[in-house]
Amino acid sequence: MIQKINAIQSDLKTQLQQTKNQADLESARVAFLGKKGFITELMQSLKDMSLEEKKEFGPKLQALKQEAEALINQHKETLIKQEAATAQQRQQNFDVTASLPSAHVGHLHPYTQIIEEIETIFLSMGYEVWDGPEFESDFYNFTALNIPKDHPARDMYDTFWTNKENHVLRTHTSNVQIRTMQNTKPPLAGIATGRTYRHEAVDASHDFMFMQCEGMMIDKGVTVAHLFAAAQTFLKTLFNKKELDIRIRPGFFPFVEPGFEIDMRCVFCKSGCSVCKKSTWIEVFPGGMIHPNVLKAGGINPEEYTGFAFGFGLTRLAMLRYGIDDIRLFHSGKIKFLEQF
Ligand code: PHE
């Protein structure tokens, strides 16, 4: 019995030496003094001993228990002090100027960035943001837009026809015009950005898929002046210019009458550069007054309402805005290209 007591004493001491935190100390306490701890079990064995043995070992075991409790409490206090000291030291040594290794953060694709920019500008001008399908019926892509079957204007669009009869990959975002007119009562104003598809040979400035931004405003008394003002305000804000001249030329689109090509003064030069092809004007913004046939197809009375529509190449605008000289880069998946944004 004496041997056991001595062994427990020295085991406890070694264990405490190795115990460096309060959680480990608690485990040690349970191992020695817990319900099934070494010391507890030894004390329980007293009841099976003879009276003499009880007299001899009883006080010894009691002393062992007290000593163990004292040692553990003492060690606990030491640990608490040590922990407080380390915490204080850590605070003192805290270096507010230390810099962390930079985390690798992702970023948005240039398309997403310019779409967000464009939407923010138009929202600030009181426009809504609309959406429409890329897989579209002949009706919404052509017929309702005053381009009936067999009309030569269909040749303007190199169309991807699909296996589903009378269905195309939309050639422009103008399909959103009719869909919106059918769902919304004027007065209305909004834009819709998205992918469009044309069967084109791919080179640095042509792709079979590109982005457009459609815009439309319909109300009583809307005129070309509203269209020009909208175009100028938008372009000025996007290119961050206090003043930006626009120029209007006639343009033909079956769904507008009259139709226009709106050009802006080159934002890169004063006297001609490669972007404006030495002309100081950049062609950016096709639009016009919505044709009465189109309003009718959308369920709006052209005697009561007028409206303008525009549909610019968002891809082209992104190329101008960010100085991208090859359209193929957008979908190339080239990390070196994407990392620049
Ligand atoms: N949808 C025409 C195109 O893709 C652009 C346009 C839209 C022109 C709206 C006028 C009005 O070529």
Boltz pocket constraint, residues with backbone or C-beta under 6 A from the ligand:
constraints:
  - pocket:
      binder: B
      contacts: [[A, 171], [A, 172], [A, 173], [A, 174], [A, 215], [A, 253], [A, 256], [A, 260], [A, 286], [A, 287], [A, 288], [A, 309], [A, 310], [A, 311], [A, 312]]
      max_distance: 6.0
